Amino acid sequence: MARCVIIGGAAIKDYERIRQTLRAGDFFIFCDSGLCHLEKLGVRPDLVVGDFDSHADPHLPVETIVLPSVKDDTDTVYAAREALKRGFDEFLLLGVIGGRLDHTLGNLAILLMLDARGKRCAAMDDYSRVEVVSREPARVRHGEYPYFSLLNITGTAKGVTVRNAKYPLADAEITCEYPYGVSNEPLPGKTAEITVREGKLLLVKVFRDLAAGE
């Protein structure tokens, strides 16, 4: 089945990199202010959702779900739930990281929600790709991602093992209180592998260093 790409309104600068990650056949859901990226992404929406409190409804000739302004779900959460109803198994979230911290954290929680339902999911911004490590091993290839970090926002992850990295781990624990998994590196010519026996972690694969890239 096609991948579902959900676009929010957080800033995107490197549209070229984002466009390179898109696939023929992707199903695009634009959420309210995410419509600000429509022209530069150069794709056609398959679905537009939102309460249109931060972007006017453009009344495009595509399926549009107008949401109430007072609701429990954010526009992006609603989009993810709607995509789940439609049977999607793979998700990419764009324009969901940056700007307001509360929105960023809320959007990262969507990755946890999707992972809990057994879905493949990731979020991208101008500097990194964020994934969830839980049931399946995760990999970070040297040359593609010079840095990666492991962060816990769900409690305690046990049995964390990191191989082929500058800072390896074996059967370790990573909690929310001590972020010692920040800024690791795949070994030259290797692909780092991360496994978690119990719990889950956010894996941030960094492909651009902010200090060197601006």
MDTraj code that builds the backbone (N, CA, C; nanometers):
import mdtraj as md
import numpy as np

residues = "MET ALA ARG CYS VAL ILE ILE GLY GLY ALA ALA ILE LYS ASP TYR GLU ARG ILE ARG GLN THR LEU ARG ALA GLY ASP PHE PHE ILE PHE CYS ASP SER GLY LEU CYS HIS LEU GLU LYS LEU GLY VAL ARG PRO ASP LEU VAL VAL GLY ASP PHE ASP SER HIS ALA ASP PRO HIS LEU PRO VAL GLU THR ILE VAL LEU PRO SER VAL LYS ASP ASP THR ASP THR VAL TYR ALA ALA ARG GLU ALA LEU LYS ARG GLY PHE ASP GLU PHE LEU LEU LEU GLY VAL ILE GLY GLY ARG LEU ASP HIS THR LEU GLY ASN LEU ALA ILE LEU LEU MET LEU ASP ALA ARG GLY LYS ARG CYS ALA ALA MET ASP ASP TYR SER ARG VAL GLU VAL VAL SER ARG GLU PRO ALA ARG VAL ARG HIS GLY GLU TYR PRO TYR PHE SER LEU LEU ASN ILE THR GLY THR ALA LYS GLY VAL THR VAL ARG ASN ALA LYS TYR PRO LEU ALA ASP ALA GLU ILE THR CYS GLU TYR PRO TYR GLY VAL SER ASN GLU PRO LEU PRO GLY LYS THR ALA GLU ILE THR VAL ARG GLU GLY LYS LEU LEU LEU VAL LYS VAL PHE ARG ASP LEU ALA ALA GLY GLU".split()
xyz = np.array([
    [0.0847, -0.1201, 0.0000],
    [0.0000, 0.0000, 0.0000],
    [0.0875, 0.1241, 0.0000],
    [0.0337, 0.2337, -0.0504],
    [0.1070, 0.3597, -0.0561],
    [0.1431, 0.4094, 0.0834],
    [0.2484, 0.4880, 0.0911],
    [0.2868, 0.5527, 0.2161],
    [0.2037, 0.6788, 0.2350],
    [0.1683, 0.7083, 0.3595],
    [0.0963, 0.8318, 0.3906],
    [0.1961, 0.9376, 0.4367],
    [0.1958, 1.0516, 0.3713],
    [0.2815, 1.1645, 0.4073],
    [0.1929, 1.2745, 0.4635],
    [0.2167, 1.3108, 0.5894],
    [0.1372, 1.4129, 0.6578],
    [0.2223, 1.5385, 0.6710],
    [0.1690, 1.6513, 0.6262],
    [0.2458, 1.7760, 0.6239],
    [0.1844, 1.8766, 0.7191],
    [0.2637, 1.9198, 0.8184],
    [0.2232, 2.0236, 0.9119],
    [0.2862, 2.1572, 0.8762],
    [0.2673, 2.2549, 0.9628],
    [0.3046, 2.3923, 0.9310],
    [0.4378, 2.4397, 0.9847],
    [0.5179, 2.3535, 1.0498],
    [0.6493, 2.3964, 1.0980],
    [0.7400, 2.4301, 0.9795],
    [0.8381, 2.5137, 1.0047],
    [0.9222, 2.5660, 0.8967],
    [0.9999, 2.4557, 0.8253],
    [1.0093, 2.4683, 0.6947],
    [1.0958, 2.3854, 0.6111],
    [1.1805, 2.4799, 0.5266],
    [1.3113, 2.4598, 0.5278],
    [1.3999, 2.5403, 0.4438],
    [1.4529, 2.4603, 0.3259],
    [1.4930, 2.3368, 0.3533],
    [1.5564, 2.2547, 0.2503],
    [1.4510, 2.1696, 0.1787],
    [1.3738, 2.2350, 0.0924],
    [1.2685, 2.1628, 0.0208],
    [1.3267, 2.0587, -0.0738],
    [1.4455, 2.0830, -0.1247],
    [1.5055, 1.9895, -0.2186],
    [1.5289, 1.8544, -0.1517],
    [1.5845, 1.8546, -0.0320],
    [1.6073, 1.7288, 0.0387],
    [1.4750, 1.6585, 0.0677],
    [1.3757, 1.7354, 0.1093],
    [1.2460, 1.6750, 0.1384],
    [1.1870, 1.6135, 0.0119],
    [1.1950, 1.6847, -0.0991],
    [1.1384, 1.6313, -0.2236],
    [1.2068, 1.5013, -0.2645],
    [1.3362, 1.4897, -0.2339],
    [1.4092, 1.3679, -0.2698],
    [1.3609, 1.2456, -0.1930],
    [1.2960, 1.2671, -0.0795],
    [1.2471, 1.1550, 0.0006],
    [1.1072, 1.1100, -0.0415],
    [1.0406, 1.1895, -0.1250],
    [0.9036, 1.1575, -0.1644],
    [0.9038, 1.0506, -0.2730],
    [0.7975, 0.9732, -0.2762],
    [0.7870, 0.8614, -0.3694],
    [0.6639, 0.8785, -0.4587],
    [0.6739, 0.8222, -0.5760],
    [0.5559, 0.8120, -0.6607],
    [0.4540, 0.7247, -0.5882],
    [0.3313, 0.7714, -0.5840],
    [0.2267, 0.6954, -0.5170],
    [0.2027, 0.7327, -0.3729],
    [0.2854, 0.8229, -0.3148],
    [0.2590, 0.8704, -0.1791],
    [0.1207, 0.9338, -0.1706],
    [0.0559, 0.9161, -0.0558],
    [-0.0741, 0.9775, -0.0285],
    [-0.0482, 1.0970, 0.0620],
    [-0.0807, 1.2182, 0.0162],
    [-0.0441, 1.3411, 0.0865],
    [-0.1638, 1.3996, 0.1607],
    [-0.1460, 1.4164, 0.2923],
    [-0.2451, 1.4857, 0.3743],
    [-0.1839, 1.6167, 0.4220],
    [-0.2436, 1.7269, 0.3856],
    [-0.1989, 1.8586, 0.4313],
    [-0.2869, 1.9037, 0.5465],
    [-0.2210, 1.9449, 0.6565],
    [-0.2917, 1.9850, 0.7774],
    [-0.2881, 2.1370, 0.7918],
    [-0.3998, 2.2022, 0.7696],
    [-0.4152, 2.3456, 0.7980],
    [-0.2950, 2.4259, 0.7482],
    [-0.2112, 2.4787, 0.8401],
    [-0.1006, 2.5645, 0.7988],
    [0.0063, 2.4902, 0.7201],
    [-0.0002, 2.3596, 0.7171],
    [0.0890, 2.2843, 0.6292],
    [0.0704, 2.3193, 0.4836],
    [-0.0438, 2.3797, 0.4519],
    [-0.0698, 2.4221, 0.3142],
    [0.0300, 2.5284, 0.2674],
    [0.1006, 2.5924, 0.3614],
    [0.2014, 2.6904, 0.3218],
    [0.3162, 2.6243, 0.2455],
    [0.3303, 2.4917, 0.2577],
    [0.4375, 2.4189, 0.1892],
    [0.3926, 2.3609, 0.0550],
    [0.2679, 2.3782, 0.0217],
    [0.2122, 2.3084, -0.0943],
    [0.2875, 2.3406, -0.2228],
    [0.3062, 2.4667, -0.2523],
    [0.3686, 2.5065, -0.3791],
    [0.5138, 2.4604, -0.3865],
    [0.5908, 2.4791, -0.2781],
    [0.7332, 2.4464, -0.2827],
    [0.7589, 2.2968, -0.2797],
    [0.6678, 2.2196, -0.2212],
    [0.6835, 2.0743, -0.2274],
    [0.6479, 2.0215, -0.3652],
    [0.5611, 2.0940, -0.4339],
    [0.5281, 2.0574, -0.5712],
    [0.4497, 1.9284, -0.5836],
    [0.3622, 1.9018, -0.4850],
    [0.2798, 1.7811, -0.4902],
    [0.1330, 1.8197, -0.4849],
    [0.0494, 1.7246, -0.5198],
    [-0.0946, 1.7471, -0.5162],
    [-0.1517, 1.6833, -0.3905],
    [-0.2294, 1.7571, -0.3102],
    [-0.2900, 1.6957, -0.1921],
    [-0.3907, 1.5882, -0.2314],
    [-0.3935, 1.4828, -0.1527],
    [-0.4996, 1.3838, -0.1648],
    [-0.6099, 1.4107, -0.0631],
    [-0.5717, 1.4769, 0.0472],
    [-0.6665, 1.5095, 0.1531],
    [-0.6163, 1.6335, 0.2255],
    [-0.7075, 1.7231, 0.2586],
    [-0.6766, 1.8412, 0.3395],
    [-0.7631, 1.8340, 0.4645],
    [-0.6998, 1.8504, 0.5825],
    [-0.7750, 1.8519, 0.7074],
    [-0.7340, 1.9733, 0.7891],
    [-0.8257, 2.0222, 0.8709],
    [-0.7911, 2.1315, 0.9598],
    [-0.9109, 2.2139, 1.0007],
    [-0.8901, 2.2914, 1.1064],
    [-0.9934, 2.3856, 1.1477],
    [-0.9720, 2.5226, 1.0839],
    [-0.8608, 2.5357, 1.0119],
    [-0.8289, 2.6564, 0.9350],
    [-0.8257, 2.7820, 1.0227],
    [-0.7638, 2.7635, 1.1397],
    [-0.7409, 2.8789, 1.2270],
    [-0.6057, 2.9434, 1.1998],
    [-0.5182, 2.8742, 1.1254],
    [-0.3862, 2.9309, 1.0955],
    [-0.3591, 2.9406, 0.9461],
    [-0.4522, 2.8946, 0.8648],
    [-0.4413, 2.9075, 0.7194],
    [-0.5822, 2.9043, 0.6626],
    [-0.6085, 2.9911, 0.5686],
    [-0.7418, 2.9948, 0.5088],
    [-0.7679, 2.8667, 0.4298],
    [-0.8912, 2.8212, 0.4324],
    [-0.9298, 2.7070, 0.3509],
    [-0.9182, 2.7477, 0.2041],
    [-0.8284, 2.6829, 0.1278],
    [-0.8095, 2.7230, -0.0120],
    [-0.9171, 2.6692, -0.1058],
    [-1.0072, 2.5851, -0.0515],
    [-1.1158, 2.5275, -0.1310],
    [-1.0611, 2.4616, -0.2580],
    [-0.9637, 2.3740, -0.2363],
    [-0.9056, 2.3004, -0.3484],
    [-1.0021, 2.1908, -0.3939],
    [-0.9910, 2.1482, -0.5191],
    [-1.0788, 2.0420, -0.5697],
    [-1.0310, 1.9036, -0.5250],
    [-1.0100, 1.8880, -0.3935],
    [-0.9693, 1.7603, -0.3348],
    [-1.0533, 1.7385, -0.2097],
    [-1.0524, 1.6178, -0.1593],
    [-1.1273, 1.5885, -0.0372],
    [-1.0760, 1.6753, 0.0776],
    [-1.1675, 1.7410, 0.1465],
    [-1.1322, 1.8307, 0.2566],
    [-1.2210, 1.7988, 0.3764],
    [-1.1590, 1.7833, 0.4931],
    [-1.2328, 1.7616, 0.6169],
    [-1.2126, 1.8848, 0.7039],
    [-1.3198, 1.9580, 0.7266],
    [-1.3140, 2.0781, 0.8097],
    [-1.3445, 2.0384, 0.9534],
    [-1.2500, 2.0659, 1.0427],
    [-1.2614, 2.0254, 1.1825],
    [-1.3107, 2.1414, 1.2687],
    [-1.3738, 2.1114, 1.3811],
    [-1.4104, 2.2193, 1.4741],
    [-1.2856, 2.2774, 1.5387],
    [-1.2933, 2.4019, 1.5779],
    [-1.1772, 2.4669, 1.6402],
    [-1.1561, 2.4182, 1.7830],
    [-1.2612, 2.3723, 1.8502],
    [-1.2501, 2.3181, 1.9858],
    [-1.2592, 2.1661, 1.9769],
    [-1.1476, 2.0983, 2.0057],
    [-1.1415, 1.9531, 1.9901],
    [-1.0241, 1.8995, 2.0688],
    [-1.0234, 1.7699, 2.0938],
    [-0.9113, 1.7073, 2.1654],
    [-0.7923, 1.6850, 2.0743],
    [-0.8149, 1.6376, 1.9521],
    [-0.7066, 1.6085, 1.8581],
    [-0.6558, 1.7365, 1.7925],
    [-0.5236, 1.7494, 1.7823],
    [-0.4706, 1.8517, 1.6937],
    [-0.5009, 1.8118, 1.5496],
    [-0.4844, 1.9044, 1.4586],
    [-0.5082, 1.8736, 1.3174],
    [-0.4189, 1.7582, 1.2719],
    [-0.2937, 1.7563, 1.3204],
    [-0.2001, 1.6525, 1.2786],
    [-0.2366, 1.5173, 1.3375],
    [-0.2786, 1.5157, 1.4623],
    [-0.3245, 1.3901, 1.5232],
    [-0.4468, 1.3382, 1.4487],
    [-0.5395, 1.4279, 1.4164],
    [-0.6581, 1.3854, 1.3420],
    [-0.6175, 1.3235, 1.2083],
    [-0.5222, 1.3870, 1.1405],
    [-0.4775, 1.3348, 1.0112],
    [-0.4209, 1.1944, 1.0269],
    [-0.3421, 1.1721, 1.1324],
    [-0.2847, 1.0397, 1.1547],
    [-0.3939, 0.9372, 1.1837],
    [-0.4912, 0.9742, 1.2652],
    [-0.6016, 0.8821, 1.2957],
    [-0.6825, 0.8506, 1.1692],
    [-0.7052, 0.9514, 1.0888],
    [-0.7813, 0.9301, 0.9646],
    [-0.7049, 0.8359, 0.8712],
    [-0.5730, 0.8541, 0.8648],
    [-0.4923, 0.7662, 0.7797],
    [-0.4933, 0.6230, 0.8316],
    [-0.4940, 0.6059, 0.9631],
    [-0.5040, 0.4720, 1.0196],
    [-0.6357, 0.4065, 0.9794],
    [-0.7428, 0.4831, 0.9843],
    [-0.8732, 0.4300, 0.9432],
    [-0.8709, 0.3829, 0.7977],
    [-0.7907, 0.4497, 0.7168],
    [-0.7854, 0.4180, 0.5748],
    [-0.6853, 0.3065, 0.5431],
    [-0.6220, 0.2540, 0.6472],
    [-0.5420, 0.1338, 0.6293],
    [-0.3955, 0.1527, 0.5979],
    [-0.3413, 0.2717, 0.6158],
    [-0.2001, 0.2933, 0.5850],
    [-0.1118, 0.2276, 0.6910],
    [-0.0002, 0.1715, 0.6462],
    [0.0947, 0.1048, 0.7349],
    [0.2279, 0.1779, 0.7476],
    [0.2529, 0.2756, 0.6610],
    [0.3795, 0.3494, 0.6639],
    [0.3497, 0.4982, 0.6576],
    [0.4224, 0.5746, 0.7413],
    [0.3954, 0.7170, 0.7556],
    [0.5255, 0.7968, 0.7537],
    [0.5202, 0.9138, 0.6905],
    [0.6265, 1.0131, 0.6980],
    [0.5627, 1.1460, 0.7338],
    [0.6119, 1.2085, 0.8411],
    [0.5591, 1.3376, 0.8858],
    [0.6591, 1.4469, 0.8515],
    [0.6116, 1.5502, 0.7858],
    [0.6940, 1.6642, 0.7461],
    [0.6336, 1.7922, 0.8048],
    [0.7202, 1.8912, 0.8296],
    [0.6696, 2.0169, 0.8833],
    [0.6078, 2.0016, 1.0208],
    [0.6619, 1.9111, 1.1021],
    [0.6050, 1.8864, 1.2353],
    [0.7062, 1.9121, 1.3469],
    [0.8302, 1.9479, 1.3121],
    [0.9357, 1.9692, 1.4106],
    [0.9870, 2.1127, 1.3965],
    [0.9984, 2.1823, 1.5095],
    [1.0470, 2.3197, 1.5068],
    [0.9367, 2.4166, 1.5446],
    [0.9750, 2.5415, 1.5703],
    [0.8750, 2.6386, 1.6142],
    [0.8371, 2.6128, 1.7587],
    [0.7082, 2.6066, 1.7858],
    [0.6610, 2.5872, 1.9222],
    [0.6990, 2.4489, 1.9748],
    [0.7641, 2.4486, 2.0919],
    [0.8106, 2.3231, 2.1496],
    [0.6947, 2.2305, 2.1822],
    [0.5821, 2.2847, 2.2301],
    [0.4702, 2.1986, 2.2656],
    [0.4154, 2.1276, 2.1428],
    [0.4117, 2.1971, 2.0293],
    [0.3672, 2.1326, 1.9065],
    [0.4649, 2.0248, 1.8622],
    [0.5947, 2.0536, 1.8730],
    [0.6944, 1.9540, 1.8345],
    [0.6815, 1.8280, 1.9186],
    [0.6727, 1.8429, 2.0506],
    [0.6611, 1.7264, 2.1376],
    [0.5310, 1.6511, 2.1113],
    [0.4232, 1.7249, 2.0883],
    [0.2973, 1.6607, 2.0558],
    [0.3059, 1.5815, 1.9272],
    [0.3766, 1.6348, 1.8290],
    [0.3901, 1.5648, 1.7012],
    [0.4808, 1.4435, 1.7123],
    [0.5860, 1.4524, 1.7943],
    [0.6699, 1.3345, 1.8153],
    [0.5915, 1.2237, 1.8847],
    [0.4948, 1.2614, 1.9684],
    [0.4102, 1.1609, 2.0323],
    [0.3278, 1.0837, 1.9290],
    [0.3000, 1.1459, 1.8141],
    [0.2282, 1.0756, 1.7078],
    [0.3106, 0.9564, 1.6599],
    [0.4423, 0.9726, 1.6531],
    [0.5274, 0.8598, 1.6140],
    [0.5105, 0.7438, 1.7117],
    [0.5044, 0.7751, 1.8405],
    [0.4852, 0.6698, 1.9404],
    [0.3486, 0.6040, 1.9243],
    [0.2471, 0.6845, 1.8955],
    [0.1131, 0.6308, 1.8737],
    [0.1105, 0.5353, 1.7549],
    [0.1751, 0.5755, 1.6465],
    [0.1775, 0.4913, 1.5270],
    [0.2585, 0.3648, 1.5509],
    [0.3721, 0.3795, 1.6187],
    [0.4542, 0.2618, 1.6486],
    [0.3779, 0.1629, 1.7360],
    [0.3002, 0.2135, 1.8326],
    [0.2235, 0.1252, 1.9200],
    [0.1224, 0.0430, 1.8421],
    [0.0856, 0.0902, 1.7249],
    [-0.0086, 0.0188, 1.6389],
    [0.0625, -0.0638, 1.5318],
    [0.1942, -0.0761, 1.5472],
    [0.2705, -0.1603, 1.4569],
    [0.2997, -0.0983, 1.3222],
    [0.2933, 0.0337, 1.3122],
    [0.3150, 0.1020, 1.1852],
    [0.4590, 0.1518, 1.1743],
    [0.5092, 0.1578, 1.0535],
    [0.6397, 0.2186, 1.0270],
    [0.6203, 0.3691, 1.0150],
    [0.7046, 0.4448, 1.0829],
    [0.6811, 0.5890, 1.0838],
    [0.8118, 0.6642, 1.1076],
    [0.8170, 0.7857, 1.0560],
    [0.9326, 0.8726, 1.0743],
    [0.8878, 1.0170, 1.0562],
    [0.9665, 1.1077, 1.1110],
    [0.9463, 1.2506, 1.0897],
    [1.0780, 1.3099, 1.0421],
    [1.0695, 1.4108, 0.9558],
    [1.1903, 1.4754, 0.9047],
    [1.1825, 1.6250, 0.9208],
    [1.2977, 1.6859, 0.9505],
    [1.3111, 1.8307, 0.9393],
    [1.4347, 1.8600, 0.8558],
    [1.4856, 1.9820, 0.8624],
    [1.5984, 2.0204, 0.7776],
    [1.7303, 1.9574, 0.8212],
    [1.7348, 1.8965, 0.9393],
    [1.8605, 1.8471, 0.9936],
    [1.8600, 1.6983, 1.0259],
    [1.7429, 1.6393, 1.0388],
    [1.7405, 1.5036, 1.0917],
    [1.6168, 1.4267, 1.0482],
    [1.6244, 1.2968, 1.0732],
    [1.5124, 1.2059, 1.0553],
    [1.4914, 1.1361, 1.1886],
    [1.3689, 1.1373, 1.2380],
    [1.3364, 1.0820, 1.3686],
    [1.2525, 0.9559, 1.3492],
    [1.2949, 0.8478, 1.4144],
    [1.2235, 0.7214, 1.4084],
    [1.2057, 0.6670, 1.5499],
    [1.1276, 0.5621, 1.5622],
    [1.1095, 0.4936, 1.6908],
    [1.1804, 0.3591, 1.6834],
    [1.2572, 0.3283, 1.7870],
    [1.3186, 0.1964, 1.7990],
    [1.2405, 0.1201, 1.9049],
    [1.1811, 0.0085, 1.8658],
    [1.1079, -0.0731, 1.9631],
    [1.1245, -0.2210, 1.9292],
    [1.0347, -0.2756, 1.8502],
    [1.0365, -0.4204, 1.8239],
    [1.1473, -0.4635, 1.7276],
    [1.1770, -0.3785, 1.6301],
    [1.2711, -0.4150, 1.5252],
    [1.4031, -0.3391, 1.5408],
    [1.5152, -0.3967, 1.4988],
    [1.6417, -0.3224, 1.5014],
    [1.6346, -0.1987, 1.4116],
    [1.7096, -0.0973, 1.4488],
    [1.7228, 0.0230, 1.3669],
    [1.8680, 0.0363, 1.3246],
    [1.8887, 0.0992, 1.2095],
    [2.0239, 0.1086, 1.1550],
    [2.0550, 0.2515, 1.1127],
    [2.1806, 0.2893, 1.1277],
    [2.2287, 0.4224, 1.0898],
    [2.3561, 0.4032, 1.0087],
    [2.3510, 0.4366, 0.8818],
    [2.4636, 0.4096, 0.7930],
    [2.5624, 0.5262, 0.7926],
    [2.6902, 0.4923, 0.8134],
    [2.7954, 0.5940, 0.8052],
    [2.7991, 0.6530, 0.6642],
    [2.8181, 0.7835, 0.6568],
    [2.8188, 0.8514, 0.5276],
    [2.6857, 0.9152, 0.4959],
    [2.5785, 0.8502, 0.5390],
    [2.4448, 0.9081, 0.5214],
    [2.4068, 0.9938, 0.6418],
    [2.4410, 0.9444, 0.7610],
    [2.4109, 1.0161, 0.8853],
    [2.5380, 1.0192, 0.9700],
    [2.6053, 1.1324, 0.9826],
    [2.7284, 1.1374, 1.0617],
    [2.7049, 1.1254, 1.2122],
    [2.5852, 1.1597, 1.2596],
    [2.5551, 1.1532, 1.4023],
    [2.4182, 1.0892, 1.4227],
    [2.3997, 1.0335, 1.5413],
    [2.2663, 0.9907, 1.5808],
    [2.2542, 0.9967, 1.7317],
    [2.1319, 1.0133, 1.7787],
    [2.1043, 1.0196, 1.9226],
    [1.9883, 0.9275, 1.9568],
    [1.9925, 0.8744, 2.0784],
    [1.8852, 0.7913, 2.1315],
    [1.8263, 0.8614, 2.2530],
    [1.6985, 0.8920, 2.2470],
    [1.6317, 0.9661, 2.3535],
    [1.5088, 0.8899, 2.3999],
    [1.4855, 0.8953, 2.5281],
    [1.3716, 0.8253, 2.5866],
    [1.2691, 0.9280, 2.6341],
    [1.1457, 0.9157, 2.5878],
    [1.0393, 1.0031, 2.6360],
    [0.9207, 0.9209, 2.6856],
    [0.9453, 0.7914, 2.7136],
    [0.8345, 0.7047, 2.7528],
    [0.8562, 0.6351, 2.8866],
    [0.9708, 0.6498, 2.9502],
    [0.9955, 0.5792, 3.0748],
    [1.1358, 0.5245, 3.0787],
    [1.1500, 0.3932, 3.0817],
    [1.2806, 0.3288, 3.0828],
    [1.2872, 0.2258, 2.9715],
    [1.3903, 0.2353, 2.8889],
    [1.4161, 0.1357, 2.7861],
    [1.5265, 0.0442, 2.8371],
    [1.5013, -0.0864, 2.8318],
    [1.5962, -0.1828, 2.8858],
    [1.6526, -0.2693, 2.7737],
    [1.7715, -0.3246, 2.8006],
    [1.8342, -0.4100, 2.7012],
    [1.8732, -0.3356, 2.5760],
    [1.9191, -0.2110, 2.5915],
    [1.9592, -0.1296, 2.4768],
    [2.0999, -0.1706, 2.4342],
    [2.1126, -0.2098, 2.3086],
    [2.2424, -0.2498, 2.2544],
    [2.2717, -0.1686, 2.1294],
    [2.3904, -0.1117, 2.1235],
    [2.4356, -0.0326, 2.0088],
    [2.5659, -0.0919, 1.9588],
    [2.5670, -0.1335, 1.8332],
    [2.6858, -0.1927, 1.7729],
    [2.7370, -0.1046, 1.6595],
    [2.8651, -0.1181, 1.6284],
    [2.9287, -0.0469, 1.5167],
    [2.9163, 0.1044, 1.5315],
    [2.9330, 0.1525, 1.6536],
    [2.9248, 0.2954, 1.6813],
    [3.0420, 0.3382, 1.7685],
    [3.0702, 0.4665, 1.7660],
    [3.1806, 0.5210, 1.8455],
    [3.1607, 0.4919, 1.9933],
    [3.0344, 0.5008, 2.0388],
    [3.0024, 0.4733, 2.1783],
    [2.9072, 0.3535, 2.1831],
    [2.9610, 0.2325, 2.1895],
    [2.8752, 0.1135, 2.1893],
    [2.8067, 0.0952, 2.3254],
    [2.6975, 0.0201, 2.3235],
    [2.6274, -0.0166, 2.4458],
    [2.5931, -0.1644, 2.4390],
    [2.5843, -0.2265, 2.5557],
    [2.5453, -0.3669, 2.5626],
    [2.4511, -0.3854, 2.6803],
    [2.3275, -0.4214, 2.6506],
    [2.2267, -0.4506, 2.7529],
    [2.2140, -0.3357, 2.8535],
    [2.2070, -0.2124, 2.8017],
    [2.2025, -0.0935, 2.8865],
    [2.0587, -0.0479, 2.9100],
    [2.0435, 0.0480, 3.0005],
    [1.9153, 0.1130, 3.0231],
    [1.9291, 0.2609, 2.9895],
    [1.8273, 0.3161, 2.9257],
    [1.8211, 0.4599, 2.9002],
    [1.6884, 0.5093, 2.9553],
    [1.6959, 0.6049, 3.0454],
    [1.5760, 0.6611, 3.1077],
    [1.5490, 0.8009, 3.0541],
    [1.4384, 0.8572, 3.0990],
    [1.4051, 0.9951, 3.0608],
    [1.4910, 1.0973, 3.1340],
    [1.5494, 1.0556, 3.2475],
    [1.6162, 1.1530, 3.3342],
    [1.7614, 1.1794, 3.2970],
    [1.8227, 1.0889, 3.2206],
    [1.9661, 1.1046, 3.1911],
    [1.9889, 1.0760, 3.0438],
    [2.0029, 1.1814, 2.9611],
    [2.0117, 1.1636, 2.8157],
    [2.1529, 1.1336, 2.7667],
    [2.2097, 1.0207, 2.8123],
    [2.3473, 0.9918, 2.7727],
    [2.3567, 0.9286, 2.6339],
    [2.2445, 0.9137, 2.5661],
    [2.2488, 0.8599, 2.4311],
    [2.2608, 0.9649, 2.3223],
    [2.2938, 1.0884, 2.3596],
    [2.2995, 1.1988, 2.2633],
    [2.4327, 1.2003, 2.1885],
    [2.4260, 1.2196, 2.0578],
    [2.5413, 1.2466, 1.9716],
    [2.6415, 1.1321, 1.9661],
    [2.5945, 1.0193, 1.9160],
    [2.6811, 0.9074, 1.8844],
    [2.7171, 0.9144, 1.7367],
    [2.8063, 0.8247, 1.6926],
    [2.8495, 0.8258, 1.5528],
    [2.8670, 0.6839, 1.5016],
    [2.8169, 0.6534, 1.3821],
    [2.8503, 0.5236, 1.3230],
    [3.0007, 0.5165, 1.2965],
    [3.0586, 0.3997, 1.3127],
    [3.2007, 0.3838, 1.2811],
    [3.2226, 0.4003, 1.1307],
    [3.3384, 0.4525, 1.0905],
    [3.3660, 0.4716, 0.9472],
    [3.3474, 0.3426, 0.8680],
    [3.2709, 0.3537, 0.7610],
    [3.2466, 0.2397, 0.6745],
    [3.1500, 0.1369, 0.7290],
    [3.0880, 0.1653, 0.8451],
    [2.9987, 0.0695, 0.9095],
    [2.8556, 0.1232, 0.9148],
    [2.7659, 0.0337, 0.9487],
    [2.6273, 0.0711, 0.9758],
    [2.5979, 0.0384, 1.1206],
    [2.5713, 0.1408, 1.1997],
    [2.5385, 0.1191, 1.3403],
    [2.4034, 0.0492, 1.3501],
    [2.3918, -0.0396, 1.4477],
    [2.2662, -0.1113, 1.4706],
    [2.2224, -0.0929, 1.6149],
    [2.0933, -0.0609, 1.6323],
    [2.0376, -0.0363, 1.7656],
    [1.9229, -0.1333, 1.7887],
    [1.9254, -0.2011, 1.9020],
    [1.8142, -0.2872, 1.9411],
    [1.7722, -0.2534, 2.0834],
    [1.6435, -0.2735, 2.1113],
    [1.5865, -0.2498, 2.2435],
    [1.5064, -0.3732, 2.2825],
    [1.5363, -0.4305, 2.3989],
    [1.4633, -0.5494, 2.4434],
    [1.3279, -0.5144, 2.5033],
    [1.3223, -0.4033, 2.5770],
    [1.1991, -0.3638, 2.6450],
    [1.1852, -0.2122, 2.6410],
    [1.0667, -0.1627, 2.6037],
    [1.0442, -0.0194, 2.5932],
    [1.0719, 0.0293, 2.4528],
    [1.0872, 0.1608, 2.4411],
    [1.1133, 0.2193, 2.3095],
    [1.1923, 0.3475, 2.3246],
    [1.2609, 0.3838, 2.2183],
    [1.3431, 0.5043, 2.2149],
    [1.3144, 0.5827, 2.0882],
    [1.3369, 0.7130, 2.0955],
    [1.3400, 0.7939, 1.9746],
    [1.4827, 0.7933, 1.9206],
    [1.4957, 0.7586, 1.7950],
    [1.6246, 0.7612, 1.7262],
    [1.6268, 0.8835, 1.6351],
    [1.7194, 0.9738, 1.6599],
    [1.7356, 1.0944, 1.5782],
    [1.8595, 1.0773, 1.4920],
    [1.8393, 1.0584, 1.3637],
    [1.9494, 1.0451, 1.2690],
    [1.9795, 1.1835, 1.2121],
    [2.0987, 1.2337, 1.2383],
    [2.1342, 1.3701, 1.1991],
    [2.2137, 1.3668, 1.0692],
    [2.1606, 1.4324, 0.9657],
    [2.2340, 1.4357, 0.8391],
    [2.2971, 1.5713, 0.8120],
    [2.2725, 1.6692, 0.8965],
    [2.3346, 1.8004, 0.8803],
    [2.3609, 1.8608, 1.0159],
    [2.4828, 1.9067, 1.0377],
    [2.5209, 1.9702, 1.1626],
    [2.4833, 2.1179, 1.1568],
    [2.4020, 2.1645, 1.2517],
    [2.3579, 2.3029, 1.2522],
    [2.4766, 2.3989, 1.2576],
    [2.5784, 2.3654, 1.3370],
    [2.6925, 2.4560, 1.3512],
    [2.7695, 2.4711, 1.2207],
    [2.7661, 2.3681, 1.1361],
    [2.8459, 2.3718, 1.0142],
    [2.7645, 2.4090, 0.8907],
    [2.6315, 2.4080, 0.9044],
    [2.5514, 2.4170, 0.7841],
    [2.4774, 2.5466, 0.7609],
    [2.4949, 2.6462, 0.8470],
    [2.4156, 2.7693, 0.8305],
    [2.5036, 2.8862, 0.7879],
])
top = md.Topology()
chain = top.add_chain()
for i, resn in enumerate(residues, 1):
    res = top.add_residue(resn, chain, resSeq=i)
    for name in ("N", "CA", "C"):
        top.add_atom(name, md.element.get_by_symbol(name[0]), res)
traj = md.Trajectory(xyz[None], top)
